[in-house]
Every structure is written in C-alpha cells, then in structure tokens.
Amino acid sequence: MSFESSLSIWYGLFLFAAILISGVIAGVFVAVQIAQVPVQLTLGARDFVLVKGRFERGYGRKMPPLVAASLIAPIPLYVTGAGLSVVTLLVASGHLCSLVVLVVTAIYNLPVNREAVNWDPAHPPADWEAKRDRWHRGQIIR
C-alpha cells in the first residue's frame, strides 16, 4: 500500500467521523427544536423547572463531549487532505459552524443549563420565563 493510498484511507475515516459527529449534534438540535421546545412553552413554572432540571442532569452531560469532538474531528482532515479543494472548503465551513454553535451555547444556553440543575420545582426562580426564553433564543440560533 502506498503512502498516498494510506493517507486517502485516513482522510476518508476522518471525514466520516467529522460528518457523523456533526450530524448527531444537528439531529439533537432539530429534535429539541421540534419536540422539546414546544412542550416547554406549554409548561407552568413548577413543571418547567422539573423537566428542565432533569433534562440537564441527564442529557446535559452528553453534549459537551460531542461538541468538543465536533471541533476536534475535522482537524486531521486539514493535515491529511490534498490541499485546497471543494471538500476541504465544505469541511472548513462545517468546522466554522461548529465554532459558532460553541459560542452561542456558551453565551445563551450554558448559563441557564448550569442554573437549571439546581432549581427547586417547589420554588421556581422568579425569572424562570426569562431564563427559558434566553435558552430558547440560543437554541434557535444554534
């Protein structure tokens, strides 16, 4: 096997990993937007706090490693790639989108998520609707 064909195999594997990871994250965001957000908008304070807190304690731990992986996975493609190509430009565009997701998440979603795990459904925060709306704004942007 030549060095070039070996590099091509690695490139294909890295490309597959980058697309798979980004696809999983995009799928989660779409599912949240079409399923979770509409339900959250119908809940009162106690139920919203209960659902949001439980969701963040369970699911919130899974997303940071996925987002980190989406930022790391494309890097080997730049090394093993054959220079500037349409595929490289598409990968770089997706990589940039992953960076935007990280920034939006850090600004809008993470602050609310960190608080939500400690909310008491019997005593919801007075500004729970503002926090919910802030989180939803971030979700829409992502």
C-alpha positions as CSV (number, residue, x, y, z in Angstrom):
1,M,0.0,0.0,0.0
2,S,1.4,3.4,-1.0
3,F,1.7,6.3,1.4
4,E,-0.8,8.2,-0.7
5,S,-3.4,5.5,-0.6
6,S,-2.9,5.1,3.2
7,L,-3.4,8.8,3.6
8,S,-6.5,8.6,1.5
9,I,-7.9,5.9,3.8
10,W,-7.2,8.0,6.9
11,Y,-8.7,11.1,5.2
12,G,-11.9,9.1,4.5
13,L,-12.1,7.9,8.1
14,F,-11.6,11.3,9.5
15,L,-14.2,12.8,7.1
16,F,-16.7,10.1,8.1
17,A,-16.1,10.8,11.8
18,A,-16.4,14.6,11.3
19,I,-19.7,14.2,9.4
20,L,-21.1,11.7,11.8
21,I,-20.4,13.7,14.9
22,S,-21.8,16.9,13.4
23,G,-24.8,15.1,12.1
24,V,-25.6,13.7,15.5
25,I,-25.4,17.2,17.1
26,A,-27.5,18.7,14.3
27,G,-30.1,15.9,14.8
28,V,-30.2,16.6,18.5
29,F,-30.8,20.3,18.0
30,V,-33.5,19.7,15.4
31,A,-35.2,17.2,17.7
32,V,-35.1,19.6,20.6
33,Q,-36.5,22.4,18.5
34,I,-39.4,20.4,17.1
35,A,-40.2,18.3,20.2
36,Q,-38.9,19.7,23.4
37,V,-39.2,23.4,22.9
38,P,-42.9,23.4,22.0
39,V,-43.6,21.3,25.1
40,Q,-41.6,23.5,27.4
41,L,-43.6,26.5,26.2
42,T,-46.8,24.9,27.5
43,L,-45.5,24.2,31.0
44,G,-46.1,26.3,34.1
45,A,-43.2,27.3,36.4
46,R,-43.1,24.1,38.6
47,D,-43.3,21.7,35.6
48,F,-40.8,23.6,33.5
49,V,-38.3,23.7,36.3
50,L,-38.8,20.0,37.0
51,V,-38.4,19.0,33.3
52,K,-35.5,21.4,32.6
53,G,-33.6,20.3,35.6
54,R,-34.0,16.6,35.0
55,F,-33.1,17.0,31.3
56,E,-29.9,18.9,32.1
57,R,-28.8,16.5,34.8
58,G,-29.3,13.5,32.4
59,Y,-28.7,14.8,28.9
60,G,-26.7,17.9,29.6
61,R,-23.6,15.8,30.4
62,K,-23.6,14.1,27.0
63,M,-23.5,17.2,24.7
64,P,-20.2,18.9,25.8
65,P,-18.1,15.9,24.8
66,L,-19.9,15.7,21.4
67,V,-19.4,19.4,20.8
68,A,-15.7,19.1,21.7
69,A,-15.4,16.1,19.3
70,S,-17.1,18.1,16.5
71,L,-14.3,20.8,17.0
72,I,-11.5,18.2,17.1
73,A,-12.6,15.8,14.4
74,P,-12.1,18.0,11.3
75,I,-8.5,19.0,12.3
76,P,-6.8,15.8,10.9
77,L,-8.6,16.5,7.6
78,Y,-6.6,19.6,7.1
79,V,-3.4,17.6,7.7
80,T,-4.3,14.5,5.6
81,G,-6.1,16.4,2.9
82,A,-4.8,17.1,-0.6
83,G,-4.7,20.9,-0.1
84,L,-7.4,23.3,-1.1
85,S,-10.4,21.5,-2.6
86,V,-14.2,21.7,-2.5
87,V,-14.3,19.0,0.2
88,T,-11.8,21.0,2.3
89,L,-13.8,24.2,1.9
90,L,-17.0,22.3,2.9
91,V,-15.3,20.8,5.9
92,A,-13.9,24.2,6.9
93,S,-17.4,25.7,6.6
94,G,-18.8,23.0,8.8
95,H,-16.0,23.5,11.3
96,L,-16.8,27.2,11.4
97,C,-20.4,26.4,12.1
98,S,-19.4,24.1,15.0
99,L,-17.4,27.0,16.4
100,V,-20.5,29.3,16.2
101,V,-22.5,26.6,18.0
102,L,-20.0,26.6,20.8
103,V,-20.0,30.4,21.1
104,V,-23.8,30.6,21.0
105,T,-24.1,27.8,23.6
106,A,-21.6,29.5,25.9
107,I,-23.5,32.8,25.7
108,Y,-27.1,31.7,25.8
109,N,-27.5,28.1,26.8
110,L,-24.8,27.1,29.3
111,P,-25.6,29.8,31.9
112,V,-29.2,28.6,32.1
113,N,-28.2,24.9,32.0
114,R,-25.8,25.4,34.9
115,E,-28.6,27.0,37.0
116,A,-31.3,24.6,36.0
117,V,-29.7,21.6,37.6
118,N,-30.1,23.2,41.0
119,W,-33.6,24.7,40.6
120,D,-36.3,23.5,43.1
121,P,-39.6,22.8,41.4
122,A,-41.4,23.8,44.6
123,H,-39.7,27.2,44.5
124,P,-39.0,28.1,40.8
125,P,-36.8,31.1,40.2
126,A,-38.8,34.3,39.8
127,D,-37.4,34.9,36.4
128,W,-37.8,31.4,35.1
129,E,-39.7,32.6,32.0
130,A,-36.8,35.0,31.1
131,K,-34.3,32.2,31.5
132,R,-36.4,29.8,29.5
133,D,-36.7,32.4,26.7
134,R,-33.0,33.1,26.8
135,W,-32.3,29.4,26.4
136,H,-34.8,29.1,23.5
137,R,-33.1,32.1,21.7
138,G,-29.8,30.3,21.9
139,Q,-31.4,27.0,20.7
140,I,-33.0,28.8,17.7
141,I,-29.7,30.4,16.7
142,R,-27.8,27.1,17.0
